Each structure stands twice: as C-alpha cells, then as structure tokens.
Amino acid sequence: MKTLCFWVVLACFFLSAILKPAQAVTVLDDRQQKVQIAQAPQRIVSLLPSLTETVCALKQCHKLVGLDRYSNWPESVQSVPRVGGGLDPNIESIVALKPDLVLAAGSTRGADRLQALGLNVLRLEPRNHADAQRVWRTVAQALHVPAADSDRVWQGIQAGVQAAVQSLSPAARQQRVYFEVSPAPYGASESSFMGETLSRMGVANILPASMGPFPQVNPEWVVQARPDVIMAGDSSRASMLQRPGWGRLRAMQGQRLCVFKPDESDMLVRAGPRMAEGAKLMADCLNRAAAQVDAGVQR
C-alpha cells in the first residue's frame, strides 16, 4: 500500500509540473513601461515589418494573426490578414482578431487606444544595431522563447554579419560611399542602421552622423563630396540621371552604382534578423565596385 501511495504521489508531482502554467514575464518597452505577459502569446498582431521578421526568425510565425501592410517576409506571412499600417492601424480589425499580444513601433498611432481597450501592447522600434539586439531579446522573452534558443539564433545572425565584413577586399575598404534611401533625395548617414553596417565594414560614409540618421541632401553636395560608390533603391535610378553634375561623378562614370531591388532594399533598411543578408548585399556591391577600379587601372 505504501508503495502504491508513493507512485501515486510521484505521478501527481510530475503531472502538476507538466500542467503548471508558464511563469509570467515582465518586459520593458521603448517608453520604459513595464508590460506583463502572463503566458506565451498564441495570437500575435505585428504592426512593424522588422518585428514581424523577428517573430518568424524565433520560429513563432504560426502565431501571427494580423500584420501591417508592409510586412512581406517570410513568404508564409502573405496569407495573414492585414490591419493597416503604423500610421493608420485599423483598430476595429485588430480588436476583432482577439490578439493576446500586439507588437508595435513606438510611433504607432492608436497604440494607446488599443491598450485602453484591454490589449497587451509592446512598443519596440529597432533603429540601429544595438536596438536590434535589444529588441530581439525583448521579443524572445515576451514570446517565452528560451534564452538559450534565441541567443543561438542571434549568434548565427551576427556570424553572418561578420562573414560579410571579412569578405571585403582591402581595396573595397578604401572606398567612400553615398547611400540613398529615397529619391527626394534622402541619404543614410553614419548614424543610420545602414551607416552602422558600413562603419562595421570599415568603409567611409560621405554623410556624417551629425546630419541625423536620414538627412535630406542637396544633390550638389553629393557632387562636391565625390563618392566612389553609390548605393540606392530602384526608385532612385531615373532621378539620379537627371540631377545636374551627377553624370560627372566617378561612381556614375565608372559604373560603381549599386541599385537594389525592392526586396533587397527591405532587407537593407530593416533593423532585424536579416541584417546578415543586408550586410552581404553591401559587401558584394563594394567588392564589385573595387573590381571595376582594378579593371580600369589594368586597361
């Protein structure tokens, strides 16, 4: 009888351990407000592409029930319902999805309203490399992903960035770059996410950090700065050819202009888990540009 009681007690102990609810976690958002998450979220709405990508990179993509209109990676998110954007979220649609966690940028309009309606809102907006790591860890914690698992994936991402950095030839590191983010034109300075990637590669950026992350640039200023390489999205190509003096730029004359397709631009500008792929795009551009110079010298 005593033996039977022992096994019954032991079975009850293990059963209670299995059925015990996950311990609540408390995380800090970008406003330094505490957000308590009682258990692992099962229905997530994401209103920022980099946060969507982070959720999926943490292998929680299947829990997404609503997304902003710009989230487009990975392919599996294409079928997830859309609920507007960060500037115009559809509050009624979001509430109707009954999410137990809403991921939003700090600048997302309607976040206070969603919170007032009883939804758990976590506001995070990665803008640089340090932010990307902080947000990665915060989202992992909020989703109850074990730290060992999330750290292992993050280390893989950083290894990819470092591989891209090391792939640069010595000649590629000697170049000065202008990175255009929109045809207004707006550029990416040293303090932008893309600028930090270039700095990590040891490459000079013609736009100093003092100008702000994404300053509007006078086209004549770029002519005077004489960049060796120009990186830009596909939307900038046509306008560049119309700007006075740009045809004389050595980057244009020497075909050292790297134009990124829309999906590549997404990868480059989002401070998230695809930063290694973005770094490789930059490194490949710089190596090709340096090879163009070598070919010109040899001729």
C-alpha positions in Angstrom: 0.0 0.0 0.0 2.8 2.4 0.9 4.5 1.6 -2.5 1.3 2.4 -4.3 0.9 5.7 -2.4 4.5 6.6 -3.3 3.9 6.1 -7.0 0.6 8.0 -6.9 2.3 11.0 -5.2 5.2 10.8 -7.7 2.8 10.7 -10.6 0.8 13.7 -9.3 4.1 15.7 -8.9 5.1 15.2 -12.5 1.6 15.8 -13.7 1.4 19.1 -11.9 4.8 20.1 -13.3 3.7 19.4 -16.8 0.4 21.3 -16.4 1.9 24.2 -14.5 1.2 27.4 -16.4 4.2 29.3 -17.8 5.6 31.9 -15.4 4.6 35.4 -16.2 7.3 37.6 -17.6 7.7 41.4 -17.4 9.5 43.3 -20.2 10.3 46.9 -20.8 9.1 48.6 -24.0 10.8 51.6 -25.7 9.0 54.0 -23.4 10.4 52.2 -20.4 7.0 51.0 -19.5 6.6 47.6 -17.9 4.5 45.1 -19.9 3.5 41.9 -18.1 2.8 38.8 -20.2 1.2 36.1 -18.2 1.8 33.2 -20.6 3.2 32.5 -24.0 1.2 34.5 -26.6 -0.8 32.4 -29.0 -2.4 35.2 -31.1 0.0 38.0 -32.2 -0.6 41.1 -34.2 2.5 42.8 -35.6 2.4 46.4 -36.9 6.1 46.7 -37.9 7.9 44.6 -40.6 11.1 44.2 -38.5 9.1 42.9 -35.6 7.2 40.5 -37.9 10.5 39.2 -39.1 11.8 38.8 -35.6 8.8 36.8 -34.6 9.3 34.5 -37.5 13.0 34.1 -37.0 12.2 33.0 -33.5 10.1 30.2 -35.1 6.8 31.7 -33.8 5.4 32.8 -37.3 2.4 30.5 -36.9 1.1 32.6 -34.1 0.7 35.7 -36.2 -3.0 36.5 -36.8 -2.7 40.1 -38.1 0.0 42.2 -39.8 0.7 45.7 -41.1 0.5 46.1 -44.9 4.3 46.3 -45.3 5.3 43.0 -43.7 6.3 40.7 -46.6 8.8 38.3 -45.2 9.0 35.4 -45.0 6.7 34.1 -47.8 4.4 32.4 -45.3 3.1 35.7 -43.9 1.5 36.7 -47.2 -1.8 35.0 -46.2 -2.0 36.7 -42.8 -4.8 39.3 -42.6 -3.7 42.9 -42.9 -4.8 45.6 -40.4 -3.5 48.8 -41.8 -0.1 50.3 -41.0 1.8 52.0 -38.2 0.3 55.4 -39.1 -3.2 54.1 -39.8 -3.9 50.9 -37.9 -7.4 49.6 -38.2 -8.4 49.4 -34.5 -11.6 47.5 -35.1 -9.9 44.9 -37.2 -7.2 44.4 -34.6 -9.6 44.1 -31.7 -11.7 41.6 -33.7 -8.7 39.3 -34.1 -8.6 38.9 -30.3 -4.8 39.1 -30.0 -3.1 38.4 -26.7 -0.1 40.5 -27.8 0.2 43.4 -30.2 3.7 44.4 -31.3 4.0 48.0 -32.5 6.5 50.7 -33.1 6.9 53.5 -30.5 5.4 55.8 -33.1 2.4 53.7 -34.0 -0.8 55.7 -33.9 -3.6 54.1 -31.9 -1.4 52.1 -29.6 -2.8 54.0 -26.6 -6.3 53.2 -27.8 -5.5 49.5 -28.2 -4.1 49.5 -24.7 -7.2 51.3 -23.3 -9.3 48.6 -24.9 -7.5 46.0 -22.8 -5.0 44.6 -25.3 -1.4 43.9 -24.3 0.7 46.3 -26.5 4.5 46.0 -26.6 6.1 49.0 -28.3 9.5 48.4 -29.8 11.3 50.1 -32.7 14.8 49.0 -33.6 16.7 51.8 -35.3 20.4 50.7 -35.0 22.4 47.5 -34.4 22.3 47.9 -30.6 18.5 48.3 -30.8 18.2 45.2 -33.0 19.8 43.1 -30.3 17.8 44.6 -27.5 14.5 44.2 -29.4 15.4 40.6 -30.4 15.9 39.7 -26.7 12.8 41.5 -25.6 10.6 39.8 -28.2 12.0 36.4 -27.4 11.3 37.0 -23.7 7.8 38.2 -24.4 7.1 35.1 -26.5 8.5 32.8 -23.8 11.2 31.6 -26.1 14.1 30.1 -24.0 17.1 32.4 -23.8 19.4 29.7 -24.9 17.4 29.2 -28.1 17.1 32.9 -29.0 20.8 33.5 -28.2 21.8 30.7 -30.5 19.9 32.2 -33.4 21.2 35.7 -32.7 24.8 34.4 -32.7 24.2 32.9 -36.1 22.9 36.2 -37.4 26.0 38.0 -36.0 28.3 35.4 -37.5 26.7 36.1 -40.9 27.3 39.9 -40.5 30.9 39.2 -39.5 31.4 36.9 -42.6 30.2 39.7 -44.8 32.6 42.2 -43.1 35.5 39.8 -43.6 34.6 39.2 -47.3 35.7 42.8 -48.2 38.8 43.1 -50.2 41.4 45.7 -49.0 40.6 47.9 -52.0 36.9 47.7 -51.2 37.6 49.2 -47.7 39.2 52.3 -49.2 36.0 53.5 -50.9 33.7 56.3 -49.8 30.0 55.6 -50.1 26.8 57.5 -50.6 23.7 55.5 -49.7 20.4 57.0 -50.9 17.2 55.8 -49.2 14.7 57.8 -51.3 14.8 59.9 -54.5 13.9 63.2 -52.6 16.8 62.7 -52.1 17.3 61.4 -48.6 20.5 59.7 -47.6 21.6 57.3 -44.9 24.3 58.8 -42.6 26.8 57.2 -40.3 24.2 57.1 -37.5 21.6 55.2 -39.6 21.3 51.4 -39.4 22.8 51.1 -42.9 25.5 53.6 -42.0 26.4 51.5 -38.9 26.8 48.4 -41.2 29.2 50.4 -43.4 31.1 51.6 -40.4 31.4 48.0 -39.2 33.0 47.2 -42.5 35.5 50.0 -42.1 34.1 51.9 -45.1 33.7 55.7 -45.1 30.3 57.3 -45.5 30.1 60.8 -47.1 27.2 61.7 -44.8 28.4 62.3 -41.2 26.4 61.3 -38.1 25.9 65.0 -37.2 23.4 65.3 -40.1 21.0 62.9 -38.4 20.2 59.3 -39.5 18.3 60.1 -42.8 19.0 63.7 -43.8 17.6 65.3 -46.9 20.6 66.0 -49.1 21.3 68.7 -51.6 22.3 66.9 -54.8 25.1 69.4 -55.4 26.5 68.5 -52.0 26.9 64.9 -53.2 28.7 66.1 -56.4 31.1 68.0 -54.2 31.7 65.1 -51.9 32.6 62.8 -54.9 31.7 59.4 -53.5 33.5 56.4 -55.0 30.3 54.2 -54.7 26.6 55.0 -54.8 24.1 52.6 -53.3 20.4 53.2 -53.9 17.0 51.7 -54.3 15.5 51.1 -57.7 13.2 54.1 -57.4 16.2 56.5 -57.4 17.9 55.3 -60.6 15.9 57.5 -63.0 16.1 60.7 -61.0 19.8 60.4 -60.5 20.4 60.6 -64.2 18.5 64.0 -64.3 20.5 65.7 -61.5 23.0 68.4 -62.6 26.6 67.2 -62.4 25.8 63.7 -61.4 26.9 62.4 -64.8 30.4 63.6 -64.0 30.6 61.6 -60.7 33.3 58.9 -60.9 30.8 56.5 -59.3 28.4 57.0 -62.2 31.1 57.1 -64.9 32.9 54.0 -63.6 29.6 52.1 -63.2 30.1 51.9 -59.5 26.4 52.4 -58.8 24.6 49.6 -57.0 20.8 49.6 -57.4 18.9 47.4 -55.1 15.6 45.8 -56.0 12.6 46.4 -53.6 13.0 43.1 -51.8 16.7 43.9 -51.3 16.0 47.4 -50.1 13.6 45.9 -47.5 16.4 43.7 -46.3 18.9 46.5 -46.0 16.8 49.1 -44.2 15.1 46.8 -41.6 17.0 46.5 -38.3 16.1 42.9 -37.7 17.1 39.3 -38.2 18.0 39.7 -41.9 20.9 42.1 -41.2 23.4 39.5 -42.3 21.8 39.2 -45.7 21.8 43.0 -45.9 25.4 43.2 -45.0 26.3 40.7 -47.7 24.5 42.8 -50.3 26.6 45.8 -49.2 29.8 43.8 -49.2 29.1 42.3 -52.7 28.5 45.9 -54.0 31.7 47.2 -52.6 33.8 44.3 -53.9 32.3 44.7 -57.4 33.0 48.4 -57.3 36.6 47.9 -56.3 37.0 45.3 -59.1 35.7 47.9 -61.6 38.5 50.2 -60.4 41.1 47.5 -60.8 39.9 46.6 -64.2 40.1 50.3 -65.3 43.7 50.6 -64.0 44.7 47.4 -65.8 43.3 48.7 -69.1 
